[in-house]
């Protein structure tokens, strides 16, 4: 048995509708919602809500549940109730006029095109009409019209009944007609709709009577449904009670503003680099071969520069803004080393080709531009640059992707500070304590390093590549201090952070998927 | 990056030591190599070699040669690189080949009997050098022959493709060179190596028998090396003398590593080449490279002494001489990658081991900062989130269907800037052949794919777009835009207008809307966003045609702003 205070709480939390329903049924044993509507002054939806709430509070329980097929007239059906179904409507006109030209039937305005052709087709195939010379219809057998009249009778009957009736109210014959013309079956949009509806009857639980007595006996203190500006102004809320809410009911859903989870990850990376003293650098999406490759001492005959490795801009436009003297110095470096002390690649440099536009293939082009525009020394720079690579798009290759790259320059830069910086990245960006350095090859750095780290979740993984820019890179760009170039591969970390296994999902266009990934964590997560 | 497949037991016999996967991984650090698949059961391992400048490493012989610490100078280990031994065989190179495939290098190998694994390895090395280093045989190709059947001197010359015929490998009957180019699988595969040539190169012996038709195919009788052969003639032809010579040097060193004794071949060019008109190969093309001890120490941040520098470099297979603190290095003639002192510094670091260096932090202080546009972008992203918008991020590449047809821009008559779309000359697929010129197509793509996601939809993107700018020197421009989109049953212009108004209120920037017809929007419900009489963006209800094209079933309204104009 429920204790007194719980009962009071329950009573105080009742909605006015719930109280009304309690009163209406206090005398009865079984509760039929249908019977309740009449004479109560309440709408069916209000009754239904109150019953749901009382059910949740276990004041009533379901005693019986039956499923009924309910037939309704659709919008089209209601239209036909007013103007008759199209074949019948046409046939009656033909009957009245004797003959009607087919053209005229086809052009009538009171039906949709589809309804007209369907109706004409039906009248012909059922043998109701025949064509007379001159392209007109006349009725050949009025008896065949019976089918359409029967249909109309069902429509009219249903319409009279407020457009709704239980399926069981119809004769077997009428049920067949409904079946042939309801939304699922009928090839046209459907005249009838048949839905399964559950009707329930309820009975009182042993909470009902004590609760009812409680509310019947309670002093009539007016309960307030909501607080309004007027109540506040007049102060008339004093001495009254507020109806208690059931605050445990599930609320309605809401969307909220949020940053994209992948961008939020990149924001953290950005923040990391700024906190380590790095300045952001930027470059254009459409690069030229000069900054993307030539300035980086990649020879023009390098295999990675062929038509199947780089995207070219249509019709090969040339960038006219590159400083000719810088091109000349880079050309010398390629051809014979120039002033860099190198022997060069020993081939004739094509100074026109170098201006050709391509889609940025590597973030290092942004570093080259920064050096060419006069980077500060000592200086640290980073960029998160969108790059394009000629690859088949699949679970590990997106059509375009972000590369995290940068440079560090200064008189004190050497191979060991390069390793020191990479160790810092491993700790700060990948939370890795263990790190391994391996010799690597990049055309623009020497010595070159590959960094492998033990990530707390991923185990040993390649985190990035780095090296000291070759003198053939820095010299022609007018840089006279050593420069570290580094790049990190963070997409695998991002995918783990976001719980996805297909790289294309980083750029998903499915809002549902994006919403699933919008987590807020109280912990530092990277 | 070349990947070679190697027999583990063959590798171990060259190394004279057993290896497991872990040990191999450590050993391969010295050659910038990675173990891809290690299968002891099938006696096979795949090794990826990352240094595209070291074709000498693209074979098990080359890898082992570099992994093992050198015990004697290469000039002693590979004596055939010096001219001491006089060549007993000669190839005459006719003048006319210079117009098609000018260079040839050759040598003789004796005393190494070809076995099944050796033959496989020779063929692989031949292919790696010709395909990866020699650009699909364009610049370098290699031929191996049975020495005893050839009568020297051999002649390298051009012939008429229609009347010259021989029996090529893989066929039984004689074929003309022309027929080989159209019917032999190798002729078809490498047809472009001879495009434009009217007469084709061949190697012919003193009896007039054809050895091969380089770079296409060998003769069946002279050019089919078999298991059991122990006397080989090796030749390399190509378009670059250094590359051709280097490939031959590598091949000679590999054969020597397997116990062959290498004999030189004299080349008789009718015109002087960079190496002279008569010289013999293998040829020492190695050039000395200098590095000062101080430079080595400065780049590495070390204080290595001269003795250590010399011994570490010698261990890596280099011949080292010193003069004061100047270190002069001669690399073996199978290497041609030393361009600068810095390359010796790396050789030193690899030889000593990268993990022998103690990481150090740069001590100088620098101030970090985001760029102006990134800070502004981030502030705007924060503001949009505050208005209840969810951020999306999209790919920049798309199709003309996405960027033109679905946006109804093909019906644009007013040359809107959004139509200045950059196309890719060589797209891999039509799906990714254009760069987005504005963000709206990206947002509509999201909306079109998200009808199942709970409504309302308030989404935005801040990102880069690119457009053709033919009047500028750079010919294109990259801009950062902000676009926002609302879709729900009651979405309309005035709802988004209120948000735009609040955004500009916060920016303290007065703006005006100027009505324009735009094919992507409903006419009469779209406008240009004007600041100081300059268009900085667009706002409007999306044209139902456009919504249909993107399969969007909700009223949709959007604005887009060029953040760099604010």
Boltz contact constraints between the chains, C-beta under 6 A:
constraints:
  - contact:
      token1: [A, 253]
      token2: [B, 454]
      max_distance: 6.0
  - contact:
      token1: [A, 257]
      token2: [B, 385]
      max_distance: 6.0
  - contact:
      token1: [A, 257]
      token2: [B, 388]
      max_distance: 6.0
  - contact:
      token1: [A, 257]
      token2: [B, 389]
      max_distance: 6.0
  - contact:
      token1: [A, 258]
      token2: [B, 390]
      max_distance: 6.0
  - contact:
      token1: [A, 259]
      token2: [B, 391]
      max_distance: 6.0
  - contact:
      token1: [A, 260]
      token2: [B, 391]
      max_distance: 6.0
  - contact:
      token1: [A, 260]
      token2: [B, 392]
      max_distance: 6.0
  - contact:
      token1: [A, 260]
      token2: [B, 393]
      max_distance: 6.0
  - contact:
      token1: [A, 262]
      token2: [B, 393]
      max_distance: 6.0
  - contact:
      token1: [A, 263]
      token2: [B, 391]
      max_distance: 6.0
  - contact:
      token1: [A, 263]
      token2: [B, 393]
      max_distance: 6.0
  - contact:
      token1: [A, 274]
      token2: [B, 368]
      max_distance: 6.0
  - contact:
      token1: [A, 277]
      token2: [B, 366]
      max_distance: 6.0
  - contact:
      token1: [A, 277]
      token2: [B, 368]
      max_distance: 6.0
  - contact:
      token1: [A, 278]
      token2: [B, 368]
      max_distance: 6.0
  - contact:
      token1: [A, 279]
      token2: [B, 368]
      max_distance: 6.0
  - contact:
      token1: [A, 279]
      token2: [B, 369]
      max_distance: 6.0
  - contact:
      token1: [A, 280]
      token2: [B, 370]
      max_distance: 6.0
  - contact:
      token1: [A, 280]
      token2: [B, 371]
      max_distance: 6.0
  - contact:
      token1: [A, 280]
      token2: [B, 374]
      max_distance: 6.0
  - contact:
      token1: [A, 282]
      token2: [B, 371]
      max_distance: 6.0
  - contact:
      token1: [A, 284]
      token2: [B, 478]
      max_distance: 6.0
  - contact:
      token1: [A, 285]
      token2: [B, 464]
      max_distance: 6.0
  - contact:
      token1: [A, 285]
      token2: [B, 466]
      max_distance: 6.0
  - contact:
      token1: [A, 285]
      token2: [B, 478]
      max_distance: 6.0
  - contact:
      token1: [A, 286]
      token2: [B, 466]
      max_distance: 6.0
  - contact:
      token1: [A, 286]
      token2: [B, 476]
      max_distance: 6.0
  - contact:
      token1: [A, 307]
      token2: [B, 426]
      max_distance: 6.0
  - contact:
      token1: [A, 311]
      token2: [B, 424]
      max_distance: 6.0
  - contact:
      token1: [A, 312]
      token2: [B, 425]
      max_distance: 6.0
  - contact:
      token1: [A, 312]
      token2: [B, 426]
      max_distance: 6.0
  - contact:
      token1: [A, 313]
      token2: [B, 422]
      max_distance: 6.0
  - contact:
      token1: [A, 314]
      token2: [B, 423]
      max_distance: 6.0
  - contact:
      token1: [A, 314]
      token2: [B, 425]
      max_distance: 6.0
  - contact:
      token1: [A, 317]
      token2: [B, 475]
      max_distance: 6.0
  - contact:
      token1: [A, 319]
      token2: [B, 474]
      max_distance: 6.0
  - contact:
      token1: [A, 320]
      token2: [B, 473]
      max_distance: 6.0
  - contact:
      token1: [A, 321]
      token2: [B, 473]
      max_distance: 6.0
  - contact:
      token1: [A, 321]
      token2: [B, 474]
      max_distance: 6.0
  - contact:
      token1: [A, 341]
      token2: [B, 340]
      max_distance: 6.0
  - contact:
      token1: [A, 342]
      token2: [B, 339]
      max_distance: 6.0
  - contact:
      token1: [A, 342]
      token2: [B, 340]
      max_distance: 6.0
  - contact:
      token1: [A, 343]
      token2: [B, 339]
      max_distance: 6.0
  - contact:
      token1: [A, 378]
      token2: [B, 364]
      max_distance: 6.0
  - contact:
      token1: [A, 378]
      token2: [B, 366]
      max_distance: 6.0
  - contact:
      token1: [A, 380]
      token2: [B, 366]
      max_distance: 6.0
  - contact:
      token1: [A, 390]
      token2: [B, 428]
      max_distance: 6.0
  - contact:
      token1: [A, 399]
      token2: [B, 395]
      max_distance: 6.0
  - contact:
      token1: [A, 399]
      token2: [B, 397]
      max_distance: 6.0
  - contact:
      token1: [A, 399]
      token2: [B, 432]
      max_distance: 6.0
  - contact:
      token1: [A, 400]
      token2: [B, 395]
      max_distance: 6.0
  - contact:
      token1: [A, 400]
      token2: [B, 396]
      max_distance: 6.0
  - contact:
      token1: [A, 400]
      token2: [B, 397]
      max_distance: 6.0
  - contact:
      token1: [A, 410]
      token2: [B, 364]
      max_distance: 6.0
  - contact:
      token1: [A, 412]
      token2: [B, 362]
      max_distance: 6.0
  - contact:
      token1: [A, 414]
      token2: [B, 299]
      max_distance: 6.0
  - contact:
      token1: [A, 414]
      token2: [B, 301]
      max_distance: 6.0
  - contact:
      token1: [A, 415]
      token2: [B, 300]
      max_distance: 6.0
  - contact:
      token1: [A, 415]
      token2: [B, 301]
      max_distance: 6.0
  - contact:
      token1: [A, 416]
      token2: [B, 301]
      max_distance: 6.0
  - contact:
      token1: [A, 416]
      token2: [B, 357]
      max_distance: 6.0
  - contact:
      token1: [A, 416]
      token2: [B, 360]
      max_distance: 6.0
  - contact:
      token1: [A, 417]
      token2: [B, 360]
      max_distance: 6.0
  - contact:
      token1: [A, 417]
      token2: [B, 362]
      max_distance: 6.0
  - contact:
      token1: [A, 419]
      token2: [B, 357]
      max_distance: 6.0
  - contact:
      token1: [A, 419]
      token2: [B, 359]
      max_distance: 6.0
  - contact:
      token1: [A, 420]
      token2: [B, 359]
      max_distance: 6.0
  - contact:
      token1: [A, 420]
      token2: [B, 360]
      max_distance: 6.0
  - contact:
      token1: [A, 420]
      token2: [B, 361]
      max_distance: 6.0
  - contact:
      token1: [A, 423]
      token2: [B, 359]
      max_distance: 6.0
  - contact:
      token1: [A, 437]
      token2: [B, 354]
      max_distance: 6.0
  - contact:
      token1: [A, 438]
      token2: [B, 29]
      max_distance: 6.0
  - contact:
      token1: [A, 439]
      token2: [B, 29]
      max_distance: 6.0
  - contact:
      token1: [A, 439]
      token2: [B, 32]
      max_distance: 6.0
  - contact:
      token1: [A, 439]
      token2: [B, 350]
      max_distance: 6.0
  - contact:
      token1: [A, 441]
      token2: [B, 32]
      max_distance: 6.0
  - contact:
      token1: [A, 441]
      token2: [B, 50]
      max_distance: 6.0
  - contact:
      token1: [A, 441]
      token2: [B, 51]
      max_distance: 6.0
  - contact:
      token1: [A, 446]
      token2: [B, 342]
      max_distance: 6.0
  - contact:
      token1: [A, 446]
      token2: [B, 343]
      max_distance: 6.0
  - contact:
      token1: [A, 446]
      token2: [B, 346]
      max_distance: 6.0
  - contact:
      token1: [A, 447]
      token2: [B, 346]
      max_distance: 6.0
  - contact:
      token1: [A, 447]
      token2: [B, 349]
      max_distance: 6.0
  - contact:
      token1: [A, 507]
      token2: [B, 393]
      max_distance: 6.0
  - contact:
      token1: [A, 507]
      token2: [B, 394]
      max_distance: 6.0
  - contact:
      token1: [A, 507]
      token2: [B, 395]
      max_distance: 6.0
  - contact:
      token1: [A, 509]
      token2: [B, 445]
      max_distance: 6.0
  - contact:
      token1: [A, 509]
      token2: [B, 446]
      max_distance: 6.0
  - contact:
      token1: [A, 509]
      token2: [B, 449]
      max_distance: 6.0
  - contact:
      token1: [A, 510]
      token2: [B, 449]
      max_distance: 6.0
  - contact:
      token1: [A, 510]
      token2: [B, 450]
      max_distance: 6.0
  - contact:
      token1: [A, 511]
      token2: [B, 450]
      max_distance: 6.0
  - contact:
      token1: [A, 511]
      token2: [B, 453]
      max_distance: 6.0
  - contact:
      token1: [A, 512]
      token2: [B, 452]
      max_distance: 6.0
  - contact:
      token1: [A, 512]
      token2: [B, 453]
      max_distance: 6.0
